[in-house]
């Protein structure tokens, strides 16, 4: 597996005797902690751990803020 990171651009390439995989992302950062490819009974099994990119992080922040606002609005104010 080869990962090259340029300013705002990420490319991931994987290639073996039977499989070729490539993903390019422009305008955001991408990271993968671990990528495993196994062959079981003629099927390729891909396991990916630690996937993160800027878009996922932005959604996470927005959801956390929305939940915090909903909880704050739901808590009654003492007189």
PyMOL Python script that loads the backbone (N, CA, C, O; Angstrom):
from pymol import cmd

cmd.read_pdbstr("""\
ATOM      1  N   UNK A   1       0.854  -1.177   0.000  1.00  0.00           N
ATOM      2  CA  UNK A   1       0.000   0.000   0.000  1.00  0.00           C
ATOM      3  C   UNK A   1       0.894   1.232   0.000  1.00  0.00           C
ATOM      4  O   UNK A   1       1.864   1.312   0.754  1.00  0.00           O
ATOM      5  N   UNK A   2       0.565   2.157  -0.827  1.00  0.00           N
ATOM      6  CA  UNK A   2       1.316   3.408  -0.883  1.00  0.00           C
ATOM      7  C   UNK A   2       0.361   4.552  -0.590  1.00  0.00           C
ATOM      8  O   UNK A   2      -0.748   4.599  -1.122  1.00  0.00           O
ATOM      9  N   UNK A   3       0.793   5.466   0.252  1.00  0.00           N
ATOM     10  CA  UNK A   3      -0.020   6.640   0.566  1.00  0.00           C
ATOM     11  C   UNK A   3       0.847   7.860   0.338  1.00  0.00           C
ATOM     12  O   UNK A   3       1.921   7.990   0.924  1.00  0.00           O
ATOM     13  N   UNK A   4       0.376   8.752  -0.515  1.00  0.00           N
ATOM     14  CA  UNK A   4       1.107   9.994  -0.721  1.00  0.00           C
ATOM     15  C   UNK A   4       0.176  11.139  -0.377  1.00  0.00           C
ATOM     16  O   UNK A   4      -0.974  11.171  -0.815  1.00  0.00           O
ATOM     17  N   UNK A   5       0.673  12.069   0.403  1.00  0.00           N
ATOM     18  CA  UNK A   5      -0.143  13.200   0.835  1.00  0.00           C
ATOM     19  C   UNK A   5       0.493  14.483   0.329  1.00  0.00           C
ATOM     20  O   UNK A   5       1.636  14.799   0.660  1.00  0.00           O
ATOM     21  N   UNK A   6      -0.257  15.213  -0.472  1.00  0.00           N
ATOM     22  CA  UNK A   6       0.164  16.515  -0.962  1.00  0.00           C
ATOM     23  C   UNK A   6      -0.727  17.546  -0.300  1.00  0.00           C
ATOM     24  O   UNK A   6      -1.648  17.180   0.430  1.00  0.00           O
ATOM     25  N   UNK A   7      -0.482  18.799  -0.530  1.00  0.00           N
ATOM     26  CA  UNK A   7      -1.305  19.844   0.053  1.00  0.00           C
ATOM     27  C   UNK A   7      -2.734  19.701  -0.433  1.00  0.00           C
ATOM     28  O   UNK A   7      -3.030  19.937  -1.604  1.00  0.00           O
ATOM     29  N   UNK A   8      -3.627  19.307   0.485  1.00  0.00           N
ATOM     30  CA  UNK A   8      -5.037  19.179   0.151  1.00  0.00           C
ATOM     31  C   UNK A   8      -5.374  18.022  -0.767  1.00  0.00           C
ATOM     32  O   UNK A   8      -6.490  17.973  -1.285  1.00  0.00           O
ATOM     33  N   UNK A   9      -4.473  17.100  -0.988  1.00  0.00           N
ATOM     34  CA  UNK A   9      -4.704  15.992  -1.896  1.00  0.00           C
ATOM     35  C   UNK A   9      -4.178  14.708  -1.263  1.00  0.00           C
ATOM     36  O   UNK A   9      -3.069  14.682  -0.729  1.00  0.00           O
ATOM     37  N   UNK A  10      -4.979  13.639  -1.326  1.00  0.00           N
ATOM     38  CA  UNK A  10      -4.551  12.349  -0.802  1.00  0.00           C
ATOM     39  C   UNK A  10      -4.787  11.283  -1.856  1.00  0.00           C
ATOM     40  O   UNK A  10      -5.839  11.254  -2.495  1.00  0.00           O
ATOM     41  N   UNK A  11      -3.813  10.412  -2.037  1.00  0.00           N
ATOM     42  CA  UNK A  11      -3.960   9.292  -2.955  1.00  0.00           C
ATOM     43  C   UNK A  11      -3.549   8.019  -2.237  1.00  0.00           C
ATOM     44  O   UNK A  11      -2.489   7.953  -1.614  1.00  0.00           O
ATOM     45  N   UNK A  12      -4.406   7.011  -2.333  1.00  0.00           N
ATOM     46  CA  UNK A  12      -4.110   5.710  -1.740  1.00  0.00           C
ATOM     47  C   UNK A  12      -4.136   4.695  -2.865  1.00  0.00           C
ATOM     48  O   UNK A  12      -5.093   4.639  -3.638  1.00  0.00           O
ATOM     49  N   UNK A  13      -3.094   3.899  -2.958  1.00  0.00           N
ATOM     50  CA  UNK A  13      -3.013   2.861  -3.974  1.00  0.00           C
ATOM     51  C   UNK A  13      -2.691   1.533  -3.308  1.00  0.00           C
ATOM     52  O   UNK A  13      -1.834   1.458  -2.427  1.00  0.00           O
ATOM     53  N   UNK A  14      -3.386   0.490  -3.739  1.00  0.00           N
ATOM     54  CA  UNK A  14      -3.086  -0.871  -3.292  1.00  0.00           C
ATOM     55  C   UNK A  14      -3.110  -1.758  -4.515  1.00  0.00           C
ATOM     56  O   UNK A  14      -4.016  -1.655  -5.342  1.00  0.00           O
ATOM     57  N   UNK A  15      -2.125  -2.628  -4.638  1.00  0.00           N
ATOM     58  CA  UNK A  15      -2.102  -3.523  -5.784  1.00  0.00           C
ATOM     59  C   UNK A  15      -1.423  -4.828  -5.387  1.00  0.00           C
ATOM     60  O   UNK A  15      -0.355  -4.827  -4.774  1.00  0.00           O
ATOM     61  N   UNK A  16      -2.060  -5.944  -5.747  1.00  0.00           N
ATOM     62  CA  UNK A  16      -1.412  -7.238  -5.621  1.00  0.00           C
ATOM     63  C   UNK A  16      -1.606  -7.970  -6.954  1.00  0.00           C
ATOM     64  O   UNK A  16      -1.994  -7.351  -7.945  1.00  0.00           O
ATOM     65  N   UNK A  17      -1.343  -9.259  -6.985  1.00  0.00           N
ATOM     66  CA  UNK A  17      -1.416 -10.002  -8.247  1.00  0.00           C
ATOM     67  C   UNK A  17      -2.813 -10.006  -8.864  1.00  0.00           C
ATOM     68  O   UNK A  17      -2.950 -10.103 -10.083  1.00  0.00           O
ATOM     69  N   UNK A  18      -3.859  -9.902  -8.025  1.00  0.00           N
ATOM     70  CA  UNK A  18      -5.227 -10.021  -8.518  1.00  0.00           C
ATOM     71  C   UNK A  18      -6.064  -8.756  -8.368  1.00  0.00           C
ATOM     72  O   UNK A  18      -7.109  -8.631  -9.006  1.00  0.00           O
ATOM     73  N   UNK A  19      -5.625  -7.830  -7.545  1.00  0.00           N
ATOM     74  CA  UNK A  19      -6.474  -6.702  -7.183  1.00  0.00           C
ATOM     75  C   UNK A  19      -5.733  -5.386  -7.333  1.00  0.00           C
ATOM     76  O   UNK A  19      -4.541  -5.288  -7.042  1.00  0.00           O
ATOM     77  N   UNK A  20      -6.454  -4.383  -7.789  1.00  0.00           N
ATOM     78  CA  UNK A  20      -5.904  -3.034  -7.848  1.00  0.00           C
ATOM     79  C   UNK A  20      -6.952  -2.087  -7.274  1.00  0.00           C
ATOM     80  O   UNK A  20      -8.115  -2.121  -7.678  1.00  0.00           O
ATOM     81  N   UNK A  21      -6.542  -1.250  -6.340  1.00  0.00           N
ATOM     82  CA  UNK A  21      -7.438  -0.304  -5.698  1.00  0.00           C
ATOM     83  C   UNK A  21      -6.745   1.045  -5.650  1.00  0.00           C
ATOM     84  O   UNK A  21      -5.570   1.136  -5.295  1.00  0.00           O
ATOM     85  N   UNK A  22      -7.476   2.092  -6.008  1.00  0.00           N
ATOM     86  CA  UNK A  22      -6.922   3.435  -5.952  1.00  0.00           C
ATOM     87  C   UNK A  22      -8.021   4.404  -5.524  1.00  0.00           C
ATOM     88  O   UNK A  22      -9.160   4.296  -5.976  1.00  0.00           O
ATOM     89  N   UNK A  23      -7.677   5.341  -4.660  1.00  0.00           N
ATOM     90  CA  UNK A  23      -8.620   6.370  -4.229  1.00  0.00           C
ATOM     91  C   UNK A  23      -7.860   7.680  -4.136  1.00  0.00           C
ATOM     92  O   UNK A  23      -6.819   7.763  -3.484  1.00  0.00           O
ATOM     93  N   UNK A  24      -8.385   8.695  -4.788  1.00  0.00           N
ATOM     94  CA  UNK A  24      -7.789  10.017  -4.732  1.00  0.00           C
ATOM     95  C   UNK A  24      -8.811  10.985  -4.188  1.00  0.00           C
ATOM     96  O   UNK A  24      -9.975  10.959  -4.586  1.00  0.00           O
ATOM     97  N   UNK A  25      -8.384  11.830  -3.288  1.00  0.00           N
ATOM     98  CA  UNK A  25      -9.271  12.803  -2.657  1.00  0.00           C
ATOM     99  C   UNK A  25      -8.626  14.170  -2.779  1.00  0.00           C
ATOM    100  O   UNK A  25      -7.470  14.356  -2.401  1.00  0.00           O
ATOM    101  N   UNK A  26      -9.376  15.124  -3.308  1.00  0.00           N
ATOM    102  CA  UNK A  26      -8.861  16.481  -3.464  1.00  0.00           C
ATOM    103  C   UNK A  26      -9.546  17.410  -2.483  1.00  0.00           C
ATOM    104  O   UNK A  26     -10.756  17.308  -2.283  1.00  0.00           O
ATOM    105  N   UNK A  27      -8.811  18.300  -1.877  1.00  0.00           N
ATOM    106  CA  UNK A  27      -9.394  19.320  -1.021  1.00  0.00           C
ATOM    107  C   UNK A  27      -9.624  18.912   0.411  1.00  0.00           C
ATOM    108  O   UNK A  27     -10.203  19.679   1.180  1.00  0.00           O
ATOM    109  N   UNK A  28      -9.189  17.730   0.792  1.00  0.00           N
ATOM    110  CA  UNK A  28      -9.273  17.360   2.198  1.00  0.00           C
ATOM    111  C   UNK A  28      -8.171  16.380   2.556  1.00  0.00           C
ATOM    112  O   UNK A  28      -7.549  15.776   1.683  1.00  0.00           O
ATOM    113  N   UNK A  29      -7.944  16.233   3.827  1.00  0.00           N
ATOM    114  CA  UNK A  29      -6.918  15.310   4.306  1.00  0.00           C
ATOM    115  C   UNK A  29      -7.577  13.969   4.614  1.00  0.00           C
ATOM    116  O   UNK A  29      -8.723  13.918   5.060  1.00  0.00           O
ATOM    117  N   UNK A  30      -6.854  12.901   4.375  1.00  0.00           N
ATOM    118  CA  UNK A  30      -7.352  11.552   4.572  1.00  0.00           C
ATOM    119  C   UNK A  30      -6.292  10.743   5.303  1.00  0.00           C
ATOM    120  O   UNK A  30      -5.103  10.854   5.001  1.00  0.00           O
ATOM    121  N   UNK A  31      -6.717   9.932   6.260  1.00  0.00           N
ATOM    122  CA  UNK A  31      -5.768   9.031   6.897  1.00  0.00           C
ATOM    123  C   UNK A  31      -6.447   7.699   7.183  1.00  0.00           C
ATOM    124  O   UNK A  31      -7.632   7.642   7.511  1.00  0.00           O
ATOM    125  N   UNK A  32      -5.677   6.642   7.052  1.00  0.00           N
ATOM    126  CA  UNK A  32      -6.129   5.292   7.364  1.00  0.00           C
ATOM    127  C   UNK A  32      -5.077   4.682   8.275  1.00  0.00           C
ATOM    128  O   UNK A  32      -3.898   4.613   7.929  1.00  0.00           O
ATOM    129  N   UNK A  33      -5.525   4.240   9.453  1.00  0.00           N
ATOM    130  CA  UNK A  33      -4.591   3.661  10.410  1.00  0.00           C
ATOM    131  C   UNK A  33      -4.093   2.289   9.993  1.00  0.00           C
ATOM    132  O   UNK A  33      -2.913   1.977  10.154  1.00  0.00           O
ATOM    133  N   UNK A  34      -4.999   1.456   9.449  1.00  0.00           N
ATOM    134  CA  UNK A  34      -4.630   0.084   9.113  1.00  0.00           C
ATOM    135  C   UNK A  34      -5.524  -0.408   7.974  1.00  0.00           C
ATOM    136  O   UNK A  34      -6.733  -0.176   7.986  1.00  0.00           O
ATOM    137  N   UNK A  35      -4.936  -1.078   7.005  1.00  0.00           N
ATOM    138  CA  UNK A  35      -5.674  -1.649   5.889  1.00  0.00           C
ATOM    139  C   UNK A  35      -5.172  -3.060   5.651  1.00  0.00           C
ATOM    140  O   UNK A  35      -3.985  -3.272   5.405  1.00  0.00           O
ATOM    141  N   UNK A  36      -6.083  -4.029   5.725  1.00  0.00           N
ATOM    142  CA  UNK A  36      -5.734  -5.427   5.484  1.00  0.00           C
ATOM    143  C   UNK A  36      -6.580  -5.955   4.343  1.00  0.00           C
ATOM    144  O   UNK A  36      -7.773  -5.662   4.259  1.00  0.00           O
ATOM    145  N   UNK A  37      -5.969  -6.732   3.466  1.00  0.00           N
ATOM    146  CA  UNK A  37      -6.694  -7.398   2.386  1.00  0.00           C
ATOM    147  C   UNK A  37      -6.416  -8.883   2.516  1.00  0.00           C
ATOM    148  O   UNK A  37      -5.264  -9.315   2.497  1.00  0.00           O
ATOM    149  N   UNK A  38      -7.496  -9.670   2.649  1.00  0.00           N
ATOM    150  CA  UNK A  38      -7.374 -11.111   2.771  1.00  0.00           C
ATOM    151  C   UNK A  38      -8.178 -11.770   1.667  1.00  0.00           C
ATOM    152  O   UNK A  38      -9.167 -11.211   1.193  1.00  0.00           O
ATOM    153  N   UNK A  39      -7.759 -12.951   1.261  1.00  0.00           N
ATOM    154  CA  UNK A  39      -8.506 -13.724   0.282  1.00  0.00           C
ATOM    155  C   UNK A  39      -9.079 -14.945   0.993  1.00  0.00           C
ATOM    156  O   UNK A  39      -8.333 -15.767   1.526  1.00  0.00           O
ATOM    157  N   UNK A  40     -10.422 -15.061   0.999  1.00  0.00           N
ATOM    158  CA  UNK A  40     -11.094 -16.182   1.660  1.00  0.00           C
ATOM    159  C   UNK A  40     -12.081 -16.798   0.684  1.00  0.00           C
ATOM    160  O   UNK A  40     -12.994 -16.121   0.210  1.00  0.00           O
ATOM    161  N   UNK A  41     -11.909 -18.058   0.386  1.00  0.00           N
ATOM    162  CA  UNK A  41     -12.828 -18.795  -0.488  1.00  0.00           C
ATOM    163  C   UNK A  41     -13.098 -18.047  -1.791  1.00  0.00           C
ATOM    164  O   UNK A  41     -14.239 -18.001  -2.251  1.00  0.00           O
ATOM    165  N   UNK A  42     -12.081 -17.472  -2.378  1.00  0.00           N
ATOM    166  CA  UNK A  42     -12.226 -16.769  -3.646  1.00  0.00           C
ATOM    167  C   UNK A  42     -12.740 -15.346  -3.530  1.00  0.00           C
ATOM    168  O   UNK A  42     -12.882 -14.664  -4.545  1.00  0.00           O
ATOM    169  N   UNK A  43     -13.020 -14.881  -2.324  1.00  0.00           N
ATOM    170  CA  UNK A  43     -13.497 -13.519  -2.107  1.00  0.00           C
ATOM    171  C   UNK A  43     -12.410 -12.685  -1.459  1.00  0.00           C
ATOM    172  O   UNK A  43     -11.652 -13.181  -0.625  1.00  0.00           O
ATOM    173  N   UNK A  44     -12.332 -11.423  -1.839  1.00  0.00           N
ATOM    174  CA  UNK A  44     -11.408 -10.495  -1.195  1.00  0.00           C
ATOM    175  C   UNK A  44     -12.131  -9.839  -0.032  1.00  0.00           C
ATOM    176  O   UNK A  44     -13.248  -9.345  -0.185  1.00  0.00           O
ATOM    177  N   UNK A  45     -11.491  -9.835   1.134  1.00  0.00           N
ATOM    178  CA  UNK A  45     -12.037  -9.180   2.314  1.00  0.00           C
ATOM    179  C   UNK A  45     -11.107  -8.031   2.660  1.00  0.00           C
ATOM    180  O   UNK A  45      -9.913  -8.231   2.886  1.00  0.00           O
ATOM    181  N   UNK A  46     -11.666  -6.816   2.699  1.00  0.00           N
ATOM    182  CA  UNK A  46     -10.881  -5.633   3.015  1.00  0.00           C
ATOM    183  C   UNK A  46     -11.294  -5.141   4.391  1.00  0.00           C
ATOM    184  O   UNK A  46     -12.473  -4.892   4.643  1.00  0.00           O
ATOM    185  N   UNK A  47     -10.316  -5.002   5.282  1.00  0.00           N
ATOM    186  CA  UNK A  47     -10.569  -4.479   6.623  1.00  0.00           C
ATOM    187  C   UNK A  47      -9.835  -3.153   6.759  1.00  0.00           C
ATOM    188  O   UNK A  47      -8.628  -3.072   6.529  1.00  0.00           O
ATOM    189  N   UNK A  48     -10.577  -2.117   7.134  1.00  0.00           N
ATOM    190  CA  UNK A  48      -9.992  -0.791   7.278  1.00  0.00           C
ATOM    191  C   UNK A  48     -10.276  -0.289   8.690  1.00  0.00           C
ATOM    192  O   UNK A  48     -11.414  -0.337   9.157  1.00  0.00           O
ATOM    193  N   UNK A  49      -9.241   0.188   9.363  1.00  0.00           N
ATOM    194  CA  UNK A  49      -9.384   0.736  10.709  1.00  0.00           C
ATOM    195  C   UNK A  49      -8.771   2.125  10.762  1.00  0.00           C
ATOM    196  O   UNK A  49      -7.804   2.416  10.058  1.00  0.00           O
ATOM    197  N   UNK A  50      -9.340   2.973  11.598  1.00  0.00           N
ATOM    198  CA  UNK A  50      -8.772   4.297  11.819  1.00  0.00           C
ATOM    199  C   UNK A  50      -8.968   5.250  10.657  1.00  0.00           C
ATOM    200  O   UNK A  50      -8.117   6.107  10.418  1.00  0.00           O
ATOM    201  N   UNK A  51     -10.079   5.120   9.919  1.00  0.00           N
ATOM    202  CA  UNK A  51     -10.341   6.003   8.778  1.00  0.00           C
ATOM    203  C   UNK A  51     -10.771   7.377   9.283  1.00  0.00           C
ATOM    204  O   UNK A  51     -11.645   7.488  10.143  1.00  0.00           O
ATOM    205  N   UNK A  52     -10.167   8.391   8.756  1.00  0.00           N
ATOM    206  CA  UNK A  52     -10.523   9.761   9.135  1.00  0.00           C
ATOM    207  C   UNK A  52     -10.258  10.683   7.954  1.00  0.00           C
ATOM    208  O   UNK A  52      -9.282  10.518   7.223  1.00  0.00           O
ATOM    209  N   UNK A  53     -11.152  11.664   7.783  1.00  0.00           N
ATOM    210  CA  UNK A  53     -10.892  12.717   6.814  1.00  0.00           C
ATOM    211  C   UNK A  53     -11.529  14.003   7.323  1.00  0.00           C
ATOM    212  O   UNK A  53     -12.311  13.979   8.275  1.00  0.00           O
ATOM    213  N   UNK A  54     -11.201  15.110   6.700  1.00  0.00           N
ATOM    214  CA  UNK A  54     -11.696  16.410   7.144  1.00  0.00           C
ATOM    215  C   UNK A  54     -13.213  16.485   7.144  1.00  0.00           C
ATOM    216  O   UNK A  54     -13.799  17.096   8.037  1.00  0.00           O
ATOM    217  N   UNK A  55     -13.858  15.875   6.159  1.00  0.00           N
ATOM    218  CA  UNK A  55     -15.318  15.935   6.065  1.00  0.00           C
ATOM    219  C   UNK A  55     -15.959  15.188   7.224  1.00  0.00           C
ATOM    220  O   UNK A  55     -16.945  15.661   7.788  1.00  0.00           O
ATOM    221  N   UNK A  56     -15.422  14.035   7.588  1.00  0.00           N
ATOM    222  CA  UNK A  56     -15.952  13.269   8.722  1.00  0.00           C
ATOM    223  C   UNK A  56     -15.781  14.072  10.005  1.00  0.00           C
ATOM    224  O   UNK A  56     -16.690  14.118  10.833  1.00  0.00           O
ATOM    225  N   UNK A  57     -14.627  14.702  10.173  1.00  0.00           N
ATOM    226  CA  UNK A  57     -14.393  15.502  11.372  1.00  0.00           C
ATOM    227  C   UNK A  57     -15.347  16.691  11.441  1.00  0.00           C
ATOM    228  O   UNK A  57     -15.827  17.028  12.523  1.00  0.00           O
ATOM    229  N   UNK A  58     -15.627  17.325  10.319  1.00  0.00           N
ATOM    230  CA  UNK A  58     -16.550  18.463  10.300  1.00  0.00           C
ATOM    231  C   UNK A  58     -17.959  18.019  10.675  1.00  0.00           C
ATOM    232  O   UNK A  58     -18.645  18.716  11.424  1.00  0.00           O
ATOM    233  N   UNK A  59     -18.397  16.878  10.170  1.00  0.00           N
ATOM    234  CA  UNK A  59     -19.722  16.351  10.522  1.00  0.00           C
ATOM    235  C   UNK A  59     -19.771  16.001  12.004  1.00  0.00           C
ATOM    236  O   UNK A  59     -20.773  16.266  12.669  1.00  0.00           O
ATOM    237  N   UNK A  60     -18.711  15.415  12.523  1.00  0.00           N
ATOM    238  CA  UNK A  60     -18.648  15.052  13.941  1.00  0.00           C
ATOM    239  C   UNK A  60     -18.811  16.292  14.813  1.00  0.00           C
ATOM    240  O   UNK A  60     -19.559  16.262  15.790  1.00  0.00           O
ATOM    241  N   UNK A  61     -18.127  17.371  14.479  1.00  0.00           N
ATOM    242  CA  UNK A  61     -18.215  18.612  15.258  1.00  0.00           C
ATOM    243  C   UNK A  61     -19.626  19.181  15.198  1.00  0.00           C
ATOM    244  O   UNK A  61     -20.151  19.638  16.213  1.00  0.00           O
ATOM    245  N   UNK A  62     -20.247  19.159  14.016  1.00  0.00           N
ATOM    246  CA  UNK A  62     -21.604  19.685  13.861  1.00  0.00           C
ATOM    247  C   UNK A  62     -22.611  18.864  14.672  1.00  0.00           C
ATOM    248  O   UNK A  62     -23.496  19.427  15.314  1.00  0.00           O
ATOM    249  N   UNK A  63     -22.478  17.553  14.643  1.00  0.00           N
ATOM    250  CA  UNK A  63     -23.397  16.686  15.393  1.00  0.00           C
ATOM    251  C   UNK A  63     -23.213  16.885  16.898  1.00  0.00           C
ATOM    252  O   UNK A  63     -24.194  16.962  17.637  1.00  0.00           O
ATOM    253  N   UNK A  64     -21.971  16.968  17.348  1.00  0.00           N
ATOM    254  CA  UNK A  64     -21.726  17.196  18.779  1.00  0.00           C
ATOM    255  C   UNK A  64     -22.328  18.523  19.231  1.00  0.00           C
ATOM    256  O   UNK A  64     -22.902  18.597  20.318  1.00  0.00           O
ATOM    257  N   UNK A  65     -22.210  19.561  18.427  1.00  0.00           N
ATOM    258  CA  UNK A  65     -22.776  20.867  18.771  1.00  0.00           C
ATOM    259  C   UNK A  65     -24.300  20.800  18.805  1.00  0.00           C
ATOM    260  O   UNK A  65     -24.922  21.379  19.696  1.00  0.00           O
ATOM    261  N   UNK A  66     -24.907  20.105  17.851  1.00  0.00           N
ATOM    262  CA  UNK A  66     -26.365  19.976  17.813  1.00  0.00           C
ATOM    263  C   UNK A  66     -26.884  19.207  19.021  1.00  0.00           C
ATOM    264  O   UNK A  66     -27.902  19.585  19.600  1.00  0.00           O
ATOM    265  N   UNK A  67     -26.203  18.139  19.407  1.00  0.00           N
ATOM    266  CA  UNK A  67     -26.605  17.353  20.577  1.00  0.00           C
ATOM    267  C   UNK A  67     -26.463  18.187  21.841  1.00  0.00           C
ATOM    268  O   UNK A  67     -27.349  18.170  22.694  1.00  0.00           O
ATOM    269  N   UNK A  68     -25.365  18.913  21.973  1.00  0.00           N
ATOM    270  CA  UNK A  68     -25.166  19.757  23.155  1.00  0.00           C
ATOM    271  C   UNK A  68     -26.261  20.818  23.247  1.00  0.00           C
ATOM    272  O   UNK A  68     -26.763  21.085  24.339  1.00  0.00           O
ATOM    273  N   UNK A  69     -26.640  21.426  22.127  1.00  0.00           N
ATOM    274  CA  UNK A  69     -27.701  22.444  22.121  1.00  0.00           C
ATOM    275  C   UNK A  69     -29.048  21.821  22.470  1.00  0.00           C
ATOM    276  O   UNK A  69     -29.834  22.427  23.198  1.00  0.00           O
ATOM    277  N   UNK A  70     -29.328  20.621  21.965  1.00  0.00           N
ATOM    278  CA  UNK A  70     -30.591  19.939  22.266  1.00  0.00           C
ATOM    279  C   UNK A  70     -30.681  19.577  23.735  1.00  0.00           C
ATOM    280  O   UNK A  70     -31.742  19.716  24.344  1.00  0.00           O
ATOM    281  N   UNK A  71     -29.576  19.111  24.315  1.00  0.00           N
ATOM    282  CA  UNK A  71     -29.569  18.755  25.741  1.00  0.00           C
ATOM    283  C   UNK A  71     -29.759  20.008  26.575  1.00  0.00           C
ATOM    284  O   UNK A  71     -30.524  20.003  27.539  1.00  0.00           O
ATOM    285  N   UNK A  72     -29.076  21.073  26.216  1.00  0.00           N
ATOM    286  CA  UNK A  72     -29.203  22.324  26.966  1.00  0.00           C
ATOM    287  C   UNK A  72     -30.643  22.853  26.898  1.00  0.00           C
ATOM    288  O   UNK A  72     -31.164  23.347  27.898  1.00  0.00           O
ATOM    289  N   UNK A  73     -31.277  22.755  25.750  1.00  0.00           N
ATOM    290  CA  UNK A  73     -32.650  23.225  25.590  1.00  0.00           C
ATOM    291  C   UNK A  73     -33.648  22.353  26.348  1.00  0.00           C
ATOM    292  O   UNK A  73     -34.699  22.838  26.767  1.00  0.00           O
ATOM    293  N   UNK A  74     -33.331  21.076  26.526  1.00  0.00           N
ATOM    294  CA  UNK A  74     -34.229  20.139  27.176  1.00  0.00           C
ATOM    295  C   UNK A  74     -34.160  20.212  28.696  1.00  0.00           C
ATOM    296  O   UNK A  74     -35.094  19.781  29.372  1.00  0.00           O
ATOM    297  N   UNK A  75     -33.088  20.742  29.241  1.00  0.00           N
ATOM    298  CA  UNK A  75     -32.922  20.822  30.695  1.00  0.00           C
ATOM    299  C   UNK A  75     -33.709  22.023  31.207  1.00  0.00           C
ATOM    300  O   UNK A  75     -33.458  23.154  30.790  1.00  0.00           O
ATOM    301  N   UNK A  76     -34.675  21.781  32.125  1.00  0.00           N
ATOM    302  CA  UNK A  76     -35.455  22.912  32.642  1.00  0.00           C
ATOM    303  C   UNK A  76     -34.595  23.858  33.493  1.00  0.00           C
ATOM    304  O   UNK A  76     -33.679  23.432  34.196  1.00  0.00           O
ATOM    305  N   UNK A  77     -34.912  25.120  33.407  1.00  0.00           N
ATOM    306  CA  UNK A  77     -34.195  26.142  34.155  1.00  0.00           C
ATOM    307  C   UNK A  77     -34.877  26.299  35.513  1.00  0.00           C
ATOM    308  O   UNK A  77     -36.098  26.442  35.582  1.00  0.00           O
ATOM    309  N   UNK A  78     -34.093  26.273  36.591  1.00  0.00           N
ATOM    310  CA  UNK A  78     -34.652  26.424  37.942  1.00  0.00           C
ATOM    311  C   UNK A  78     -35.176  27.863  38.127  1.00  0.00           C
ATOM    312  O   UNK A  78     -34.549  28.816  37.665  1.00  0.00           O
ATOM    313  N   UNK A  79     -36.339  28.013  38.810  1.00  0.00           N
ATOM    314  CA  UNK A  79     -36.887  29.367  39.015  1.00  0.00           C
ATOM    315  C   UNK A  79     -36.059  30.226  39.927  1.00  0.00           C
ATOM    316  O   UNK A  79     -36.411  31.378  40.179  1.00  0.00           O
TER     317      UNK A  79
END
""", "prot")
cmd.dss("prot")
cmd.show_as("cartoon", "prot")
cmd.util.cbc("prot")
cmd.orient("prot")
